[in-house]
Amino acid sequence: MKWCAAGTPRMAGRGITLRHWLALANFLADRDPAGTKVLLRGIGPYLGSTPAYGYFWMRQSEGFQAVRRWVG
């Protein structure tokens, strides 16, 4: 996340949503699984109320689990 010139986003609210979108973008582009693993470690094991995965999967939890499996 070297492009975050303003620092690391907070983990509350938008910070978690941002991490979900970044993890999803990395998964869809098939790039940087190691960086995505770090993002998911910051997010934790729960999806929460982030709608990002609902744009690509019928069930958001399926998308979140697909990203988690991708990073190993």
PDB file of N, CA, C and O in Angstrom:
ATOM      1  N   MET A   1       0.830  -1.182   0.000  1.00  0.00           N
ATOM      2  CA  MET A   1       0.000   0.000   0.000  1.00  0.00           C
ATOM      3  C   MET A   1       0.878   1.250   0.000  1.00  0.00           C
ATOM      4  O   MET A   1       0.614   2.198   0.739  1.00  0.00           O
ATOM      5  N   LYS A   2       1.909   1.248  -0.819  1.00  0.00           N
ATOM      6  CA  LYS A   2       2.841   2.361  -0.865  1.00  0.00           C
ATOM      7  C   LYS A   2       2.224   3.651  -1.393  1.00  0.00           C
ATOM      8  O   LYS A   2       2.786   4.727  -1.193  1.00  0.00           O
ATOM      9  N   TRP A   3       1.062   3.559  -2.072  1.00  0.00           N
ATOM     10  CA  TRP A   3       0.433   4.745  -2.643  1.00  0.00           C
ATOM     11  C   TRP A   3      -0.376   5.528  -1.624  1.00  0.00           C
ATOM     12  O   TRP A   3      -0.881   6.602  -1.953  1.00  0.00           O
ATOM     13  N   CYS A   4      -0.519   5.036  -0.400  1.00  0.00           N
ATOM     14  CA  CYS A   4      -1.314   5.720   0.633  1.00  0.00           C
ATOM     15  C   CYS A   4      -0.491   6.851   1.237  1.00  0.00           C
ATOM     16  O   CYS A   4       0.049   6.702   2.333  1.00  0.00           O
ATOM     17  N   ALA A   5      -0.391   7.951   0.556  1.00  0.00           N
ATOM     18  CA  ALA A   5       0.445   9.063   1.014  1.00  0.00           C
ATOM     19  C   ALA A   5      -0.066   9.675   2.309  1.00  0.00           C
ATOM     20  O   ALA A   5       0.724  10.198   3.095  1.00  0.00           O
ATOM     21  N   ALA A   6      -1.359   9.621   2.544  1.00  0.00           N
ATOM     22  CA  ALA A   6      -1.921  10.242   3.744  1.00  0.00           C
ATOM     23  C   ALA A   6      -1.881   9.303   4.936  1.00  0.00           C
ATOM     24  O   ALA A   6      -2.403   9.646   5.997  1.00  0.00           O
ATOM     25  N   GLY A   7      -1.287   8.147   4.799  1.00  0.00           N
ATOM     26  CA  GLY A   7      -1.218   7.192   5.894  1.00  0.00           C
ATOM     27  C   GLY A   7      -2.216   6.067   5.702  1.00  0.00           C
ATOM     28  O   GLY A   7      -2.910   5.994   4.687  1.00  0.00           O
ATOM     29  N   THR A   8      -2.275   5.211   6.675  1.00  0.00           N
ATOM     30  CA  THR A   8      -3.167   4.056   6.626  1.00  0.00           C
ATOM     31  C   THR A   8      -4.566   4.467   7.065  1.00  0.00           C
ATOM     32  O   THR A   8      -4.719   5.114   8.101  1.00  0.00           O
ATOM     33  N   PRO A   9      -5.590   4.103   6.294  1.00  0.00           N
ATOM     34  CA  PRO A   9      -6.961   4.446   6.702  1.00  0.00           C
ATOM     35  C   PRO A   9      -7.332   3.766   8.021  1.00  0.00           C
ATOM     36  O   PRO A   9      -6.874   2.662   8.317  1.00  0.00           O
ATOM     37  N   ARG A  10      -8.158   4.439   8.794  1.00  0.00           N
ATOM     38  CA  ARG A  10      -8.600   3.869  10.062  1.00  0.00           C
ATOM     39  C   ARG A  10      -9.405   2.605   9.802  1.00  0.00           C
ATOM     40  O   ARG A  10      -9.931   2.410   8.707  1.00  0.00           O
ATOM     41  N   MET A  11      -9.496   1.758  10.801  1.00  0.00           N
ATOM     42  CA  MET A  11     -10.212   0.501  10.648  1.00  0.00           C
ATOM     43  C   MET A  11     -11.719   0.655  10.835  1.00  0.00           C
ATOM     44  O   MET A  11     -12.469  -0.284  10.569  1.00  0.00           O
ATOM     45  N   ALA A  12     -12.159   1.784  11.273  1.00  0.00           N
ATOM     46  CA  ALA A  12     -13.596   1.973  11.474  1.00  0.00           C
ATOM     47  C   ALA A  12     -14.259   2.405  10.175  1.00  0.00           C
ATOM     48  O   ALA A  12     -13.687   3.164   9.392  1.00  0.00           O
ATOM     49  N   GLY A  13     -15.460   1.917   9.959  1.00  0.00           N
ATOM     50  CA  GLY A  13     -16.294   2.372   8.854  1.00  0.00           C
ATOM     51  C   GLY A  13     -15.662   2.294   7.496  1.00  0.00           C
ATOM     52  O   GLY A  13     -15.488   1.206   6.947  1.00  0.00           O
ATOM     53  N   ARG A  14     -15.317   3.426   6.950  1.00  0.00           N
ATOM     54  CA  ARG A  14     -14.782   3.492   5.588  1.00  0.00           C
ATOM     55  C   ARG A  14     -13.448   2.802   5.422  1.00  0.00           C
ATOM     56  O   ARG A  14     -13.128   2.345   4.325  1.00  0.00           O
ATOM     57  N   GLY A  15     -12.657   2.712   6.481  1.00  0.00           N
ATOM     58  CA  GLY A  15     -11.365   2.026   6.401  1.00  0.00           C
ATOM     59  C   GLY A  15     -11.532   0.550   6.090  1.00  0.00           C
ATOM     60  O   GLY A  15     -10.792  -0.006   5.279  1.00  0.00           O
ATOM     61  N   ILE A  16     -12.497  -0.083   6.730  1.00  0.00           N
ATOM     62  CA  ILE A  16     -12.758  -1.496   6.468  1.00  0.00           C
ATOM     63  C   ILE A  16     -13.342  -1.667   5.076  1.00  0.00           C
ATOM     64  O   ILE A  16     -12.956  -2.582   4.348  1.00  0.00           O
ATOM     65  N   THR A  17     -14.270  -0.794   4.702  1.00  0.00           N
ATOM     66  CA  THR A  17     -14.862  -0.863   3.363  1.00  0.00           C
ATOM     67  C   THR A  17     -13.782  -0.716   2.297  1.00  0.00           C
ATOM     68  O   THR A  17     -13.786  -1.445   1.305  1.00  0.00           O
ATOM     69  N   LEU A  18     -12.866   0.213   2.492  1.00  0.00           N
ATOM     70  CA  LEU A  18     -11.770   0.410   1.551  1.00  0.00           C
ATOM     71  C   LEU A  18     -10.925  -0.852   1.434  1.00  0.00           C
ATOM     72  O   LEU A  18     -10.552  -1.241   0.327  1.00  0.00           O
ATOM     73  N   ARG A  19     -10.618  -1.494   2.549  1.00  0.00           N
ATOM     74  CA  ARG A  19      -9.814  -2.722   2.509  1.00  0.00           C
ATOM     75  C   ARG A  19     -10.545  -3.843   1.777  1.00  0.00           C
ATOM     76  O   ARG A  19      -9.921  -4.613   1.047  1.00  0.00           O
ATOM     77  N   HIS A  20     -11.867  -3.941   1.967  1.00  0.00           N
ATOM     78  CA  HIS A  20     -12.635  -4.946   1.228  1.00  0.00           C
ATOM     79  C   HIS A  20     -12.548  -4.689  -0.277  1.00  0.00           C
ATOM     80  O   HIS A  20     -12.322  -5.619  -1.051  1.00  0.00           O
ATOM     81  N   TRP A  21     -12.726  -3.440  -0.691  1.00  0.00           N
ATOM     82  CA  TRP A  21     -12.656  -3.117  -2.122  1.00  0.00           C
ATOM     83  C   TRP A  21     -11.268  -3.381  -2.691  1.00  0.00           C
ATOM     84  O   TRP A  21     -11.147  -3.883  -3.808  1.00  0.00           O
ATOM     85  N   LEU A  22     -10.222  -3.053  -1.943  1.00  0.00           N
ATOM     86  CA  LEU A  22      -8.852  -3.310  -2.417  1.00  0.00           C
ATOM     87  C   LEU A  22      -8.590  -4.808  -2.546  1.00  0.00           C
ATOM     88  O   LEU A  22      -7.985  -5.253  -3.522  1.00  0.00           O
ATOM     89  N   ALA A  23      -9.042  -5.579  -1.571  1.00  0.00           N
ATOM     90  CA  ALA A  23      -8.869  -7.027  -1.637  1.00  0.00           C
ATOM     91  C   ALA A  23      -9.625  -7.600  -2.831  1.00  0.00           C
ATOM     92  O   ALA A  23      -9.112  -8.469  -3.536  1.00  0.00           O
ATOM     93  N   LEU A  24     -10.834  -7.118  -3.054  1.00  0.00           N
ATOM     94  CA  LEU A  24     -11.634  -7.589  -4.177  1.00  0.00           C
ATOM     95  C   LEU A  24     -10.984  -7.212  -5.512  1.00  0.00           C
ATOM     96  O   LEU A  24     -10.950  -8.021  -6.439  1.00  0.00           O
ATOM     97  N   ALA A  25     -10.473  -5.992  -5.605  1.00  0.00           N
ATOM     98  CA  ALA A  25      -9.814  -5.552  -6.841  1.00  0.00           C
ATOM     99  C   ALA A  25      -8.583  -6.408  -7.134  1.00  0.00           C
ATOM    100  O   ALA A  25      -8.355  -6.794  -8.281  1.00  0.00           O
ATOM    101  N   ASN A  26      -7.795  -6.706  -6.113  1.00  0.00           N
ATOM    102  CA  ASN A  26      -6.626  -7.560  -6.302  1.00  0.00           C
ATOM    103  C   ASN A  26      -7.031  -8.954  -6.757  1.00  0.00           C
ATOM    104  O   ASN A  26      -6.385  -9.540  -7.626  1.00  0.00           O
ATOM    105  N   PHE A  27      -8.101  -9.486  -6.172  1.00  0.00           N
ATOM    106  CA  PHE A  27      -8.594 -10.817  -6.556  1.00  0.00           C
ATOM    107  C   PHE A  27      -9.042 -10.817  -8.013  1.00  0.00           C
ATOM    108  O   PHE A  27      -8.662 -11.702  -8.779  1.00  0.00           O
ATOM    109  N   LEU A  28      -9.841  -9.837  -8.397  1.00  0.00           N
ATOM    110  CA  LEU A  28     -10.369  -9.788  -9.758  1.00  0.00           C
ATOM    111  C   LEU A  28      -9.260  -9.572 -10.788  1.00  0.00           C
ATOM    112  O   LEU A  28      -9.354 -10.072 -11.909  1.00  0.00           O
ATOM    113  N   ALA A  29      -8.211  -8.832 -10.417  1.00  0.00           N
ATOM    114  CA  ALA A  29      -7.085  -8.588 -11.317  1.00  0.00           C
ATOM    115  C   ALA A  29      -6.043  -9.703 -11.230  1.00  0.00           C
ATOM    116  O   ALA A  29      -5.088  -9.722 -12.006  1.00  0.00           O
ATOM    117  N   ASP A  30      -6.223 -10.624 -10.296  1.00  0.00           N
ATOM    118  CA  ASP A  30      -5.299 -11.732 -10.080  1.00  0.00           C
ATOM    119  C   ASP A  30      -3.881 -11.223  -9.850  1.00  0.00           C
ATOM    120  O   ASP A  30      -2.934 -11.657 -10.506  1.00  0.00           O
ATOM    121  N   ARG A  31      -3.756 -10.290  -8.904  1.00  0.00           N
ATOM    122  CA  ARG A  31      -2.434  -9.742  -8.600  1.00  0.00           C
ATOM    123  C   ARG A  31      -2.273  -9.507  -7.109  1.00  0.00           C
ATOM    124  O   ARG A  31      -3.248  -9.235  -6.408  1.00  0.00           O
ATOM    125  N   ASP A  32      -1.083  -9.608  -6.640  1.00  0.00           N
ATOM    126  CA  ASP A  32      -0.668  -9.312  -5.273  1.00  0.00           C
ATOM    127  C   ASP A  32      -1.420 -10.106  -4.203  1.00  0.00           C
ATOM    128  O   ASP A  32      -2.039  -9.507  -3.324  1.00  0.00           O
ATOM    129  N   PRO A  33      -1.379 -11.437  -4.258  1.00  0.00           N
ATOM    130  CA  PRO A  33      -2.032 -12.200  -3.201  1.00  0.00           C
ATOM    131  C   PRO A  33      -1.407 -11.970  -1.821  1.00  0.00           C
ATOM    132  O   PRO A  33      -2.106 -12.029  -0.809  1.00  0.00           O
ATOM    133  N   ALA A  34      -0.110 -11.710  -1.775  1.00  0.00           N
ATOM    134  CA  ALA A  34       0.535 -11.459  -0.474  1.00  0.00           C
ATOM    135  C   ALA A  34       0.009 -10.170   0.154  1.00  0.00           C
ATOM    136  O   ALA A  34      -0.283 -10.135   1.349  1.00  0.00           O
ATOM    137  N   GLY A  35      -0.112  -9.114  -0.646  1.00  0.00           N
ATOM    138  CA  GLY A  35      -0.661  -7.862  -0.139  1.00  0.00           C
ATOM    139  C   GLY A  35      -2.120  -7.991   0.249  1.00  0.00           C
ATOM    140  O   GLY A  35      -2.577  -7.365   1.206  1.00  0.00           O
ATOM    141  N   THR A  36      -2.849  -8.808  -0.498  1.00  0.00           N
ATOM    142  CA  THR A  36      -4.257  -9.039  -0.187  1.00  0.00           C
ATOM    143  C   THR A  36      -4.395  -9.808   1.111  1.00  0.00           C
ATOM    144  O   THR A  36      -5.334  -9.589   1.876  1.00  0.00           O
ATOM    145  N   LYS A  37      -3.465 -10.703   1.355  1.00  0.00           N
ATOM    146  CA  LYS A  37      -3.490 -11.456   2.616  1.00  0.00           C
ATOM    147  C   LYS A  37      -3.316 -10.510   3.803  1.00  0.00           C
ATOM    148  O   LYS A  37      -3.955 -10.687   4.840  1.00  0.00           O
ATOM    149  N   VAL A  38      -2.458  -9.514   3.652  1.00  0.00           N
ATOM    150  CA  VAL A  38      -2.267  -8.511   4.705  1.00  0.00           C
ATOM    151  C   VAL A  38      -3.551  -7.716   4.905  1.00  0.00           C
ATOM    152  O   VAL A  38      -3.946  -7.452   6.040  1.00  0.00           O
ATOM    153  N   LEU A  39      -4.204  -7.333   3.811  1.00  0.00           N
ATOM    154  CA  LEU A  39      -5.474  -6.609   3.913  1.00  0.00           C
ATOM    155  C   LEU A  39      -6.515  -7.437   4.658  1.00  0.00           C
ATOM    156  O   LEU A  39      -7.207  -6.924   5.538  1.00  0.00           O
ATOM    157  N   LEU A  40      -6.627  -8.714   4.306  1.00  0.00           N
ATOM    158  CA  LEU A  40      -7.617  -9.570   4.948  1.00  0.00           C
ATOM    159  C   LEU A  40      -7.289  -9.799   6.420  1.00  0.00           C
ATOM    160  O   LEU A  40      -8.191  -9.946   7.244  1.00  0.00           O
ATOM    161  N   ARG A  41      -6.027  -9.828   6.742  1.00  0.00           N
ATOM    162  CA  ARG A  41      -5.646  -9.954   8.151  1.00  0.00           C
ATOM    163  C   ARG A  41      -6.119  -8.734   8.933  1.00  0.00           C
ATOM    164  O   ARG A  41      -6.533  -8.851  10.087  1.00  0.00           O
ATOM    165  N   GLY A  42      -6.058  -7.561   8.299  1.00  0.00           N
ATOM    166  CA  GLY A  42      -6.548  -6.342   8.944  1.00  0.00           C
ATOM    167  C   GLY A  42      -8.059  -6.297   9.050  1.00  0.00           C
ATOM    168  O   GLY A  42      -8.600  -5.724   9.995  1.00  0.00           O
ATOM    169  N   ILE A  43      -8.746  -6.899   8.084  1.00  0.00           N
ATOM    170  CA  ILE A  43     -10.208  -6.923   8.091  1.00  0.00           C
ATOM    171  C   ILE A  43     -10.727  -7.888   9.145  1.00  0.00           C
ATOM    172  O   ILE A  43     -11.676  -7.585   9.869  1.00  0.00           O
ATOM    173  N   GLY A  44     -10.098  -9.046   9.222  1.00  0.00           N
ATOM    174  CA  GLY A  44     -10.566 -10.079  10.136  1.00  0.00           C
ATOM    175  C   GLY A  44     -11.390 -11.120   9.396  1.00  0.00           C
ATOM    176  O   GLY A  44     -11.529 -11.040   8.175  1.00  0.00           O
ATOM    177  N   PRO A  45     -11.937 -12.092  10.108  1.00  0.00           N
ATOM    178  CA  PRO A  45     -12.627 -13.204   9.468  1.00  0.00           C
ATOM    179  C   PRO A  45     -14.076 -12.928   9.085  1.00  0.00           C
ATOM    180  O   PRO A  45     -14.730 -13.805   8.521  1.00  0.00           O
ATOM    181  N   TYR A  46     -14.592 -11.748   9.371  1.00  0.00           N
ATOM    182  CA  TYR A  46     -16.011 -11.479   9.154  1.00  0.00           C
ATOM    183  C   TYR A  46     -16.247 -10.482   8.034  1.00  0.00           C
ATOM    184  O   TYR A  46     -15.485  -9.530   7.865  1.00  0.00           O
ATOM    185  N   LEU A  47     -17.294 -10.705   7.281  1.00  0.00           N
ATOM    186  CA  LEU A  47     -17.649  -9.834   6.169  1.00  0.00           C
ATOM    187  C   LEU A  47     -18.151  -8.488   6.653  1.00  0.00           C
ATOM    188  O   LEU A  47     -17.762  -7.457   6.105  1.00  0.00           O
ATOM    189  N   GLY A  48     -18.986  -8.472   7.643  1.00  0.00           N
ATOM    190  CA  GLY A  48     -19.569  -7.222   8.120  1.00  0.00           C
ATOM    191  C   GLY A  48     -20.652  -6.743   7.171  1.00  0.00           C
ATOM    192  O   GLY A  48     -21.317  -7.559   6.532  1.00  0.00           O
ATOM    193  N   SER A  49     -20.841  -5.440   7.068  1.00  0.00           N
ATOM    194  CA  SER A  49     -21.915  -4.886   6.236  1.00  0.00           C
ATOM    195  C   SER A  49     -21.394  -4.268   4.940  1.00  0.00           C
ATOM    196  O   SER A  49     -22.033  -3.372   4.388  1.00  0.00           O
ATOM    197  N   THR A  50     -20.265  -4.722   4.456  1.00  0.00           N
ATOM    198  CA  THR A  50     -19.682  -4.189   3.224  1.00  0.00           C
ATOM    199  C   THR A  50     -20.347  -4.822   2.006  1.00  0.00           C
ATOM    200  O   THR A  50     -20.337  -6.046   1.873  1.00  0.00           O
ATOM    201  N   PRO A  51     -20.927  -4.016   1.114  1.00  0.00           N
ATOM    202  CA  PRO A  51     -21.647  -4.565  -0.036  1.00  0.00           C
ATOM    203  C   PRO A  51     -20.769  -4.864  -1.256  1.00  0.00           C
ATOM    204  O   PRO A  51     -21.302  -5.242  -2.299  1.00  0.00           O
ATOM    205  N   ALA A  52     -19.464  -4.710  -1.166  1.00  0.00           N
ATOM    206  CA  ALA A  52     -18.578  -4.822  -2.333  1.00  0.00           C
ATOM    207  C   ALA A  52     -18.745  -6.120  -3.107  1.00  0.00           C
ATOM    208  O   ALA A  52     -18.796  -6.104  -4.337  1.00  0.00           O
ATOM    209  N   TYR A  53     -18.831  -7.227  -2.416  1.00  0.00           N
ATOM    210  CA  TYR A  53     -18.861  -8.529  -3.073  1.00  0.00           C
ATOM    211  C   TYR A  53     -20.206  -8.803  -3.749  1.00  0.00           C
ATOM    212  O   TYR A  53     -20.293  -9.646  -4.642  1.00  0.00           O
ATOM    213  N   GLY A  54     -21.237  -8.103  -3.330  1.00  0.00           N
ATOM    214  CA  GLY A  54     -22.567  -8.289  -3.896  1.00  0.00           C
ATOM    215  C   GLY A  54     -22.675  -7.866  -5.354  1.00  0.00           C
ATOM    216  O   GLY A  54     -23.634  -8.237  -6.032  1.00  0.00           O
ATOM    217  N   TYR A  55     -21.726  -7.110  -5.839  1.00  0.00           N
ATOM    218  CA  TYR A  55     -21.726  -6.709  -7.241  1.00  0.00           C
ATOM    219  C   TYR A  55     -21.274  -7.845  -8.164  1.00  0.00           C
ATOM    220  O   TYR A  55     -21.532  -7.813  -9.368  1.00  0.00           O
ATOM    221  N   PHE A  56     -20.599  -8.847  -7.592  1.00  0.00           N
ATOM    222  CA  PHE A  56     -20.005  -9.907  -8.395  1.00  0.00           C
ATOM    223  C   PHE A  56     -20.514 -11.303  -8.042  1.00  0.00           C
ATOM    224  O   PHE A  56     -20.396 -12.221  -8.854  1.00  0.00           O
ATOM    225  N   TRP A  57     -21.076 -11.479  -6.851  1.00  0.00           N
ATOM    226  CA  TRP A  57     -21.624 -12.760  -6.407  1.00  0.00           C
ATOM    227  C   TRP A  57     -23.047 -12.539  -5.910  1.00  0.00           C
ATOM    228  O   TRP A  57     -23.390 -11.466  -5.413  1.00  0.00           O
ATOM    229  N   MET A  58     -23.856 -13.566  -6.052  1.00  0.00           N
ATOM    230  CA  MET A  58     -25.234 -13.482  -5.552  1.00  0.00           C
ATOM    231  C   MET A  58     -25.256 -13.328  -4.035  1.00  0.00           C
ATOM    232  O   MET A  58     -26.074 -12.593  -3.482  1.00  0.00           O
ATOM    233  N   ARG A  59     -24.351 -14.029  -3.380  1.00  0.00           N
ATOM    234  CA  ARG A  59     -24.217 -13.912  -1.920  1.00  0.00           C
ATOM    235  C   ARG A  59     -22.870 -13.281  -1.620  1.00  0.00           C
ATOM    236  O   ARG A  59     -21.834 -13.771  -2.067  1.00  0.00           O
ATOM    237  N   GLN A  60     -22.885 -12.203  -0.870  1.00  0.00           N
ATOM    238  CA  GLN A  60     -21.644 -11.496  -0.560  1.00  0.00           C
ATOM    239  C   GLN A  60     -20.645 -12.397   0.151  1.00  0.00           C
ATOM    240  O   GLN A  60     -19.440 -12.315  -0.088  1.00  0.00           O
ATOM    241  N   SER A  61     -21.154 -13.254   1.023  1.00  0.00           N
ATOM    242  CA  SER A  61     -20.255 -14.121   1.782  1.00  0.00           C
ATOM    243  C   SER A  61     -19.482 -15.070   0.859  1.00  0.00           C
ATOM    244  O   SER A  61     -18.340 -15.418   1.158  1.00  0.00           O
ATOM    245  N   GLU A  62     -20.083 -15.491  -0.255  1.00  0.00           N
ATOM    246  CA  GLU A  62     -19.378 -16.353  -1.210  1.00  0.00           C
ATOM    247  C   GLU A  62     -18.188 -15.623  -1.821  1.00  0.00           C
ATOM    248  O   GLU A  62     -17.118 -16.209  -1.986  1.00  0.00           O
ATOM    249  N   GLY A  63     -18.367 -14.369  -2.151  1.00  0.00           N
ATOM    250  CA  GLY A  63     -17.276 -13.576  -2.703  1.00  0.00           C
ATOM    251  C   GLY A  63     -16.161 -13.375  -1.705  1.00  0.00           C
ATOM    252  O   GLY A  63     -14.984 -13.501  -2.043  1.00  0.00           O
ATOM    253  N   PHE A  64     -16.530 -13.061  -0.474  1.00  0.00           N
ATOM    254  CA  PHE A  64     -15.539 -12.858   0.575  1.00  0.00           C
ATOM    255  C   PHE A  64     -14.747 -14.138   0.805  1.00  0.00           C
ATOM    256  O   PHE A  64     -13.525 -14.095   0.944  1.00  0.00           O
ATOM    257  N   GLN A  65     -15.433 -15.274   0.845  1.00  0.00           N
ATOM    258  CA  GLN A  65     -14.748 -16.559   1.040  1.00  0.00           C
ATOM    259  C   GLN A  65     -13.866 -16.904  -0.164  1.00  0.00           C
ATOM    260  O   GLN A  65     -12.797 -17.488   0.010  1.00  0.00           O
ATOM    261  N   ALA A  66     -14.293 -16.555  -1.375  1.00  0.00           N
ATOM    262  CA  ALA A  66     -13.473 -16.806  -2.569  1.00  0.00           C
ATOM    263  C   ALA A  66     -12.160 -16.037  -2.491  1.00  0.00           C
ATOM    264  O   ALA A  66     -11.109 -16.574  -2.841  1.00  0.00           O
ATOM    265  N   VAL A  67     -12.206 -14.797  -2.042  1.00  0.00           N
ATOM    266  CA  VAL A  67     -10.996 -13.994  -1.897  1.00  0.00           C
ATOM    267  C   VAL A  67     -10.103 -14.592  -0.817  1.00  0.00           C
ATOM    268  O   VAL A  67      -8.886 -14.672  -0.985  1.00  0.00           O
ATOM    269  N   ARG A  68     -10.706 -15.011   0.288  1.00  0.00           N
ATOM    270  CA  ARG A  68      -9.925 -15.621   1.382  1.00  0.00           C
ATOM    271  C   ARG A  68      -9.252 -16.911   0.920  1.00  0.00           C
ATOM    272  O   ARG A  68      -8.101 -17.169   1.275  1.00  0.00           O
ATOM    273  N   ARG A  69      -9.950 -17.715   0.141  1.00  0.00           N
ATOM    274  CA  ARG A  69      -9.329 -18.957  -0.368  1.00  0.00           C
ATOM    275  C   ARG A  69      -8.215 -18.646  -1.355  1.00  0.00           C
ATOM    276  O   ARG A  69      -7.208 -19.351  -1.399  1.00  0.00           O
ATOM    277  N   TRP A  70      -8.392 -17.587  -2.150  1.00  0.00           N
ATOM    278  CA  TRP A  70      -7.398 -17.225  -3.162  1.00  0.00           C
ATOM    279  C   TRP A  70      -6.046 -16.891  -2.533  1.00  0.00           C
ATOM    280  O   TRP A  70      -5.000 -17.252  -3.072  1.00  0.00           O
ATOM    281  N   VAL A  71      -6.071 -16.204  -1.396  1.00  0.00           N
ATOM    282  CA  VAL A  71      -4.806 -15.826  -0.767  1.00  0.00           C
ATOM    283  C   VAL A  71      -4.191 -16.969   0.019  1.00  0.00           C
ATOM    284  O   VAL A  71      -3.021 -16.908   0.397  1.00  0.00           O
ATOM    285  N   GLY A  72      -4.966 -18.003   0.263  1.00  0.00           N
ATOM    286  CA  GLY A  72      -4.441 -19.196   0.925  1.00  0.00           C
ATOM    287  C   GLY A  72      -4.369 -19.057   2.365  1.00  0.00           C
ATOM    288  O   GLY A  72      -3.945 -19.985   3.054  1.00  0.00           O
TER     289      GLY A  72
END
